[in-house]
C-alpha cells in the first residue's frame, strides 16, 4: 500500500468527510433527544416545579444544535427558561 502524499486528499474529500461527521453527530443528537423525551414521559406530573421547563429547554437546545450541523449556520444560543442559567 502506498503512502499518502500532499495533494492526494482533495478539498472535496475533506468536505465530504466533514459532512459525514456532521450528519453522524446530528443523528446521534436526535437519538439522544428522543431517548430523553421517552424517559421523561410520565414524570412531569410528579416532578418538581421547573423540571419540565428544564427538560423542554434541553430538548430544544439539542434539536437546534442538531439542525444547525447541516445548515452551515453558526450556533444560536437558546435562551434558558425562567430560573435557569445557560
Buried (B, 14 or more C-beta within 10 A) or exposed (E): EEEEEEEEEEEEEEEEEEEEEBEEBBEEBBEBBEEBBEEBEEEEEEEEEEEBBBBBBBBBBBBBBBEBBEEEEEEEEBEBBEEEEE
